[in-house]
Amino acid sequence: MRVIEAFRAAFGADPRTVWHAPGRVNLIGEHTDYNDGLVLPFAVPWGVTAAVSPRDDRAVRLLSLQSPGGPVTISRHEDAQGWTRYVVGVLAMLDHRLGEQVPGADIAIDGDVPRGAGLSSSAALEVSVACALNDLHGLGMTPMELALLSQRAENDFVGMPCGIMDQAASALCQEGTALFLDCRSLASRAVPLDLASQGLRILIIDTRVHHEHAGGEYAKRRAECESAARKLGVAALRDVTDLSGALDRLQGAERNRTMHVVTENHRVQALIGLLRADKITEIGALLNASHLSLRDQYEVSSPELDVAVEASLRGGARGARMTGGGFGGSAIALVAEDRLDSVKESVTAAYAERAWQPPRFLPAVPAPGARRLPL
Ligand code: GLA
């Protein structure tokens, strides 16, 4: 494994432990996690591998195969920059949880999550490092505790007010299944996603566009949902039971956001129902409805995502939607095997017509969540 070789070359010994944590796509349940709602992500075959050894002192030396130059020694709490913030954030949250500073570490990182595709490379980085440190120091934290710690690192240290979906998917997913997660109770269940036996595939369409304002818009959506919940007198939009009554009491953006969140939770349950009834071929309409709601009510799509969805449907996809936070990143399309080429051609042609850079297509095969790799 090249991350072990890089570790040896930089730090002069074998790593004590090596963990891999994957990125994710979300099948359905978008912008519901921070509303205490329901999500259904699955892990992708790409992720981050962290090779780690403890140190006798408090220093943290970090090396990434994706960053030029040798290892950097980073300060534990302040002035972390760029990608190192995610690692320092995990260390800071561990210190906080343990009430003392965890020992220093030598860490080598290798990642293959396509950059900027909205496939949660940052969650993969946080979770891989959290799992490795948990293992190294015998902390006995559960996968969900590690996911929560990683989310806190991103919320409190990096300053991105994300929900729990990405970190939970990275820590808990199982091969061949999606993770049905209740983001309030944190109860979860692995739901079999047997696409191949039905001659189906999920195609990731990476628009290769990432709009810079995404972080600010995400925080704004979250604040709008919280404000709507306050006006409705509920703890979170998850608790809205009378949708039309709620909509009568809201206006503008808050009304639209509420409509999306409440109907999206219903769509997650409906999709779970279809999977249980062995009707995976029929989930396409729910994917389409989710996309329209994200585009029109939640306003987090982008022209590139809309064109990817519309062109893949024209090319014969059974359903398609943007996935993840939005404002660029990726869409997913549910496609019969014999339509894969026509879907790709249709999307490629639609992008070429607009003189956009060509999209990238990736097969989404439900992969295992975080795991220790043999040395
Ligand atoms: C980002 C966040 C998640 C979730 C999605 C939208 O990926 O990190 O917590 O809110 O957006 O569903």
Residues whose N, C-alpha, C, O or C-beta is under 5 A from the ligand:
A	BS01	GLA	G29 E30 H31 T32 D33 C162 G163 I164 M165 D166 G324 G325
